[in-house]
Amino acid sequence: MELKDFLDQKVAEYNQPGFITYDPVSIPHRFSKKQDIEIAGFIAATLAWGQRKTIINKCVELLAMMDNAPYDFVLHHSDADLKALLGFKHRTFNDIDTLYFVAFFRWFYKQHESLEEAFTIGWHEDQDIMEKLLGNFHDFFFQLPDAPQRTRKHIATPKRKSACKRINMFLRWMVRSDDKGVDFGIWKTIKPYQLICPCDLHVDRVGRKLGLIERKQTDWQTAVELTAKLREFDPQDPVKYDFALFGMGVEEREW
């Protein structure tokens, strides 16, 4: 069996509703309003490091502090409401970071309809635009005058040579559109062919074993290299193969 056929088979196996339950994508799937999906998805992606069960539990905890209505909370919270967020922590992400995220979302959504607008600064249709978009988003996100220096490490940027795994995963959720029910496809400006494959530990390992990655380290250029290989299999939707590589890495012992 050729590698493309093998990976297509694995995509079909993992890109289905059963994938949602144990994955951080389950968090935005709790909501139906576009802005709730965006905020919950961004939080889930930001907190997505460590054990998946712990990630999901921490997201549930934080969203409960926002009355399970994140869009309404960020727009209409009082100072007393913010006190509920004090003490939240997941690994190195703490309440200082949480409060800044809320402040940014409040400022942003008072002026904009969708978070996609923050990710499309300088957008055009070229295939290799994502490095520019993510750099622009990082600068945009931290433009508020009280932006804590410590919070910057939680929003990756190619400018720091990061693989930007979590933001690329979030973008996959928002942009990819198919009939499988996992990714949302609620953003229409950024195109699936422009996405970069999230390159986490599992994807990196399986990608190397399959000869899709040659670069020794794992950084932005590694994610670009992997995506370029995946575009050979599907130029319009290369990041669908994230399901195959991640699913194999998590679920199948031989990888």
C-alpha positions as a Markdown table, in Angstrom:
| # | Residue | x | y | z |
|---|---|---|---|---|
| 1 | Met | 0.0 | 0.0 | 0.0 |
| 2 | Glu | 1.3 | 3.5 | -0.9 |
| 3 | Leu | 1.9 | 5.9 | 1.9 |
| 4 | Lys | -0.9 | 8.2 | 0.7 |
| 5 | Asp | -3.4 | 5.4 | 0.7 |
| 6 | Phe | -2.3 | 4.2 | 4.1 |
| 7 | Leu | -2.6 | 7.8 | 5.6 |
| 8 | Asp | -6.0 | 8.4 | 3.9 |
| 9 | Gln | -7.2 | 5.2 | 5.5 |
| 10 | Lys | -6.0 | 6.4 | 8.9 |
| 11 | Val | -7.6 | 9.8 | 8.4 |
| 12 | Ala | -10.9 | 8.0 | 7.8 |
| 13 | Glu | -10.4 | 6.0 | 10.9 |
| 14 | Tyr | -9.6 | 8.9 | 13.3 |
| 15 | Asn | -11.5 | 11.9 | 11.7 |
| 16 | Gln | -14.9 | 10.9 | 13.1 |
| 17 | Pro | -17.0 | 11.9 | 16.2 |
| 18 | Gly | -15.5 | 9.2 | 18.4 |
| 19 | Phe | -12.2 | 11.2 | 18.3 |
| 20 | Ile | -13.8 | 14.2 | 20.1 |
| 21 | Thr | -14.5 | 12.6 | 23.5 |
| 22 | Tyr | -10.9 | 12.3 | 24.7 |
| 23 | Asp | -9.4 | 15.3 | 22.8 |
| 24 | Pro | -9.3 | 19.0 | 23.8 |
| 25 | Val | -11.5 | 19.7 | 20.8 |
| 26 | Ser | -14.3 | 18.4 | 23.0 |
| 27 | Ile | -14.2 | 21.7 | 24.9 |
| 28 | Pro | -15.4 | 24.0 | 22.1 |
| 29 | His | -17.9 | 21.3 | 21.1 |
| 30 | Arg | -19.8 | 22.1 | 24.2 |
| 31 | Phe | -21.0 | 25.3 | 22.6 |
| 32 | Ser | -23.0 | 26.4 | 19.6 |
| 33 | Lys | -22.5 | 30.2 | 19.5 |
| 34 | Lys | -19.6 | 31.1 | 17.2 |
| 35 | Gln | -17.9 | 33.4 | 19.7 |
| 36 | Asp | -18.2 | 30.8 | 22.5 |
| 37 | Ile | -16.6 | 28.2 | 20.2 |
| 38 | Glu | -13.8 | 30.6 | 19.4 |
| 39 | Ile | -13.0 | 31.5 | 23.0 |
| 40 | Ala | -13.4 | 28.0 | 24.4 |
| 41 | Gly | -11.3 | 26.6 | 21.6 |
| 42 | Phe | -8.6 | 29.2 | 22.1 |
| 43 | Ile | -8.5 | 28.4 | 25.8 |
| 44 | Ala | -8.5 | 24.6 | 25.1 |
| 45 | Ala | -5.7 | 24.9 | 22.6 |
| 46 | Thr | -3.6 | 27.2 | 24.9 |
| 47 | Leu | -3.9 | 24.8 | 27.8 |
| 48 | Ala | -3.2 | 21.7 | 25.5 |
| 49 | Trp | 0.0 | 20.4 | 27.0 |
| 50 | Gly | 0.3 | 17.4 | 29.2 |
| 51 | Gln | -2.2 | 14.5 | 29.7 |
| 52 | Arg | -5.3 | 15.0 | 27.6 |
| 53 | Lys | -7.6 | 14.1 | 30.5 |
| 54 | Thr | -5.9 | 16.8 | 32.7 |
| 55 | Ile | -6.2 | 19.3 | 29.9 |
| 56 | Ile | -9.9 | 18.7 | 29.5 |
| 57 | Asn | -10.5 | 18.8 | 33.2 |
| 58 | Lys | -8.6 | 22.1 | 33.5 |
| 59 | Cys | -10.6 | 23.6 | 30.6 |
| 60 | Val | -13.9 | 22.5 | 32.3 |
| 61 | Glu | -12.7 | 24.1 | 35.5 |
| 62 | Leu | -11.9 | 27.4 | 33.9 |
| 63 | Leu | -15.0 | 27.6 | 31.8 |
| 64 | Ala | -17.1 | 26.9 | 34.9 |
| 65 | Met | -15.5 | 30.0 | 36.5 |
| 66 | Met | -16.9 | 31.8 | 33.4 |
| 67 | Asp | -20.4 | 30.4 | 34.1 |
| 68 | Asn | -20.0 | 28.2 | 31.0 |
| 69 | Ala | -20.8 | 31.2 | 28.9 |
| 70 | Pro | -17.4 | 32.6 | 27.9 |
| 71 | Tyr | -18.5 | 35.2 | 25.4 |
| 72 | Asp | -21.0 | 36.7 | 27.7 |
| 73 | Phe | -18.5 | 36.5 | 30.6 |
| 74 | Val | -15.7 | 38.4 | 28.7 |
| 75 | Leu | -18.1 | 41.1 | 27.6 |
| 76 | His | -20.1 | 41.7 | 30.8 |
| 77 | His | -18.0 | 40.5 | 33.8 |
| 78 | Ser | -17.7 | 42.6 | 36.9 |
| 79 | Asp | -14.6 | 43.0 | 39.0 |
| 80 | Ala | -16.2 | 40.6 | 41.5 |
| 81 | Asp | -16.6 | 38.0 | 38.7 |
| 82 | Leu | -12.9 | 38.3 | 38.0 |
| 83 | Lys | -12.1 | 37.2 | 41.5 |
| 84 | Ala | -13.4 | 33.8 | 40.7 |
| 85 | Leu | -10.5 | 33.4 | 38.3 |
| 86 | Leu | -7.9 | 34.0 | 40.9 |
| 87 | Gly | -5.9 | 30.9 | 41.7 |
| 88 | Phe | -6.5 | 29.1 | 38.4 |
| 89 | Lys | -3.4 | 27.3 | 37.3 |
| 90 | His | -2.4 | 24.7 | 34.7 |
| 91 | Arg | 1.2 | 24.0 | 34.6 |
| 92 | Thr | 2.9 | 27.4 | 34.0 |
| 93 | Phe | -0.4 | 29.1 | 32.9 |
| 94 | Asn | -1.8 | 31.0 | 35.9 |
| 95 | Asp | -4.4 | 33.6 | 36.9 |
| 96 | Ile | -2.2 | 36.5 | 35.7 |
| 97 | Asp | -2.3 | 34.9 | 32.2 |
| 98 | Thr | -6.1 | 34.1 | 32.6 |
| 99 | Leu | -6.9 | 37.7 | 33.5 |
| 100 | Tyr | -5.0 | 39.0 | 30.5 |
| 101 | Phe | -6.8 | 36.6 | 28.1 |
| 102 | Val | -10.1 | 37.9 | 29.5 |
| 103 | Ala | -9.0 | 41.5 | 29.1 |
| 104 | Phe | -7.9 | 40.9 | 25.5 |
| 105 | Phe | -11.2 | 39.2 | 24.6 |
| 106 | Arg | -13.3 | 41.9 | 26.2 |
| 107 | Trp | -11.4 | 44.6 | 24.3 |
| 108 | Phe | -11.4 | 42.6 | 21.1 |
| 109 | Tyr | -15.1 | 41.5 | 21.0 |
| 110 | Lys | -16.3 | 45.0 | 21.7 |
| 111 | Gln | -14.9 | 45.9 | 18.3 |
| 112 | His | -15.0 | 42.7 | 16.3 |
| 113 | Glu | -17.5 | 40.0 | 15.4 |
| 114 | Ser | -15.1 | 37.0 | 15.1 |
| 115 | Leu | -11.6 | 36.1 | 16.4 |
| 116 | Glu | -10.7 | 35.3 | 12.8 |
| 117 | Glu | -10.2 | 39.0 | 12.3 |
| 118 | Ala | -7.3 | 38.9 | 14.7 |
| 119 | Phe | -5.7 | 36.0 | 12.7 |
| 120 | Thr | -6.1 | 37.6 | 9.2 |
| 121 | Ile | -4.1 | 40.8 | 9.6 |
| 122 | Gly | -2.1 | 40.9 | 6.3 |
| 123 | Trp | -3.9 | 37.8 | 4.9 |
| 124 | His | -3.7 | 37.0 | 1.2 |
| 125 | Glu | -4.3 | 33.8 | -0.8 |
| 126 | Asp | -0.7 | 32.7 | -1.0 |
| 127 | Gln | 0.0 | 29.2 | 0.3 |
| 128 | Asp | 2.8 | 30.2 | 2.6 |
| 129 | Ile | 1.2 | 33.1 | 4.5 |
| 130 | Met | 0.8 | 31.4 | 7.9 |
| 131 | Glu | 4.2 | 32.5 | 9.3 |
| 132 | Lys | 3.3 | 36.1 | 8.7 |
| 133 | Leu | -0.2 | 35.7 | 10.1 |
| 134 | Leu | 0.9 | 34.1 | 13.3 |
| 135 | Gly | 3.6 | 36.7 | 13.9 |
| 136 | Asn | 1.0 | 39.4 | 13.3 |
| 137 | Phe | -1.5 | 37.8 | 15.6 |
| 138 | His | 1.1 | 37.6 | 18.4 |
| 139 | Asp | 1.9 | 41.3 | 18.1 |
| 140 | Phe | -1.8 | 42.1 | 18.0 |
| 141 | Phe | -2.7 | 40.0 | 21.0 |
| 142 | Phe | -0.1 | 41.7 | 23.2 |
| 143 | Gln | -0.8 | 45.3 | 22.2 |
| 144 | Leu | -2.8 | 46.2 | 25.3 |
| 145 | Pro | -0.8 | 48.5 | 27.6 |
| 146 | Asp | -0.9 | 46.1 | 30.6 |
| 147 | Ala | 0.1 | 43.0 | 28.7 |
| 148 | Pro | 2.2 | 40.9 | 31.2 |
| 149 | Gln | 5.6 | 39.9 | 29.8 |
| 150 | Arg | 5.2 | 36.4 | 31.3 |
| 151 | Thr | 2.1 | 35.7 | 29.3 |
| 152 | Arg | 4.0 | 36.0 | 26.0 |
| 153 | Lys | 5.4 | 32.5 | 26.4 |
| 154 | His | 1.8 | 31.1 | 26.1 |
| 155 | Ile | 1.2 | 32.5 | 22.6 |
| 156 | Ala | 3.7 | 30.9 | 20.3 |
| 157 | Thr | 5.1 | 32.7 | 17.2 |
| 158 | Pro | 7.4 | 31.6 | 14.4 |
| 159 | Lys | 9.5 | 34.7 | 15.2 |
| 160 | Arg | 10.8 | 32.6 | 18.2 |
| 161 | Lys | 11.2 | 29.6 | 15.9 |
| 162 | Ser | 8.4 | 27.8 | 17.7 |
| 163 | Ala | 6.6 | 25.0 | 15.9 |
| 164 | Cys | 3.4 | 26.8 | 17.2 |
| 165 | Lys | 1.7 | 23.4 | 17.7 |
| 166 | Arg | -1.2 | 24.7 | 19.8 |
| 167 | Ile | -2.1 | 27.7 | 17.6 |
| 168 | Asn | -1.9 | 25.5 | 14.5 |
| 169 | Met | -4.2 | 23.0 | 16.2 |
| 170 | Phe | -6.7 | 25.8 | 17.1 |
| 171 | Leu | -6.6 | 27.0 | 13.5 |
| 172 | Arg | -7.3 | 23.5 | 12.2 |
| 173 | Trp | -10.4 | 23.4 | 14.4 |
| 174 | Met | -11.7 | 26.7 | 13.2 |
| 175 | Val | -10.8 | 26.5 | 9.5 |
| 176 | Arg | -11.0 | 22.9 | 8.3 |
| 177 | Ser | -14.5 | 22.0 | 7.0 |
| 178 | Asp | -15.7 | 18.5 | 6.2 |
| 179 | Asp | -18.7 | 16.4 | 7.0 |
| 180 | Lys | -17.0 | 14.4 | 9.8 |
| 181 | Gly | -18.0 | 16.6 | 12.7 |
| 182 | Val | -14.7 | 17.1 | 14.5 |
| 183 | Asp | -13.3 | 20.3 | 13.1 |
| 184 | Phe | -15.8 | 23.3 | 13.0 |
| 185 | Gly | -15.0 | 25.1 | 9.7 |
| 186 | Ile | -16.6 | 28.3 | 11.0 |
| 187 | Trp | -13.8 | 30.6 | 9.6 |
| 188 | Lys | -13.9 | 31.2 | 5.9 |
| 189 | Thr | -11.1 | 33.7 | 5.1 |
| 190 | Ile | -8.1 | 31.5 | 6.0 |
| 191 | Lys | -8.1 | 28.5 | 3.6 |
| 192 | Pro | -7.4 | 24.8 | 4.6 |
| 193 | Tyr | -4.5 | 24.8 | 2.1 |
| 194 | Gln | -2.8 | 27.6 | 4.1 |
| 195 | Leu | -2.8 | 25.7 | 7.5 |
| 196 | Ile | 0.4 | 24.3 | 9.0 |
| 197 | Cys | 0.2 | 20.8 | 10.6 |
| 198 | Pro | 0.3 | 20.9 | 14.4 |
| 199 | Cys | 3.6 | 19.2 | 15.2 |
| 200 | Asp | 3.3 | 17.8 | 18.7 |
| 201 | Leu | 5.3 | 14.9 | 20.2 |
| 202 | His | 3.2 | 12.2 | 18.6 |
| 203 | Val | 2.9 | 13.7 | 15.2 |
| 204 | Asp | 6.7 | 14.4 | 15.2 |
| 205 | Arg | 7.5 | 10.8 | 16.1 |
| 206 | Val | 5.2 | 9.2 | 13.6 |
| 207 | Gly | 6.2 | 11.7 | 10.9 |
| 208 | Arg | 9.8 | 10.8 | 11.3 |
| 209 | Lys | 9.2 | 7.1 | 11.3 |
| 210 | Leu | 7.3 | 7.5 | 8.0 |
| 211 | Gly | 10.0 | 9.6 | 6.5 |
| 212 | Leu | 7.9 | 12.8 | 6.3 |
| 213 | Ile | 10.4 | 14.8 | 8.5 |
| 214 | Glu | 14.1 | 14.9 | 8.0 |
| 215 | Arg | 15.0 | 18.0 | 10.0 |
| 216 | Lys | 16.8 | 17.0 | 13.3 |
| 217 | Gln | 15.1 | 19.5 | 15.6 |
| 218 | Thr | 11.4 | 20.3 | 16.0 |
| 219 | Asp | 10.7 | 24.0 | 15.3 |
| 220 | Trp | 8.7 | 26.1 | 12.9 |
| 221 | Gln | 10.7 | 24.9 | 9.9 |
| 222 | Thr | 10.0 | 21.3 | 10.9 |
| 223 | Ala | 6.2 | 22.0 | 10.9 |
| 224 | Val | 6.6 | 23.7 | 7.5 |
| 225 | Glu | 8.6 | 20.7 | 6.1 |
| 226 | Leu | 6.0 | 18.2 | 7.3 |
| 227 | Thr | 3.2 | 20.2 | 5.9 |
| 228 | Ala | 4.9 | 20.5 | 2.5 |
| 229 | Lys | 5.1 | 16.7 | 2.4 |
| 230 | Leu | 1.5 | 16.4 | 3.3 |
| 231 | Arg | 0.5 | 18.8 | 0.6 |
| 232 | Glu | 1.9 | 16.3 | -1.9 |
| 233 | Phe | -0.9 | 13.9 | -0.8 |
| 234 | Asp | -3.6 | 16.6 | -0.6 |
| 235 | Pro | -2.7 | 20.1 | -1.8 |
| 236 | Gln | -6.1 | 21.5 | -0.7 |
| 237 | Asp | -6.4 | 20.0 | 2.8 |
| 238 | Pro | -2.9 | 18.8 | 4.0 |
| 239 | Val | -3.7 | 19.2 | 7.7 |
| 240 | Lys | -6.4 | 16.5 | 7.6 |
| 241 | Tyr | -3.4 | 14.1 | 8.0 |
| 242 | Asp | -2.9 | 15.4 | 11.5 |
| 243 | Phe | -5.7 | 13.0 | 12.4 |
| 244 | Ala | -3.7 | 10.1 | 11.0 |
| 245 | Leu | -0.3 | 11.0 | 12.5 |
| 246 | Phe | -1.7 | 12.0 | 15.9 |
| 247 | Gly | -4.1 | 9.1 | 16.1 |
| 248 | Met | -1.5 | 6.6 | 15.3 |
| 249 | Gly | 0.9 | 8.1 | 17.8 |
| 250 | Val | -1.6 | 8.0 | 20.6 |
| 251 | Glu | -3.5 | 4.9 | 19.9 |
| 252 | Glu | -1.2 | 2.5 | 18.1 |
| 253 | Arg | 1.7 | 1.0 | 20.1 |
| 254 | Glu | 3.9 | 0.2 | 17.1 |
| 255 | Trp | 4.4 | 4.0 | 16.6 |
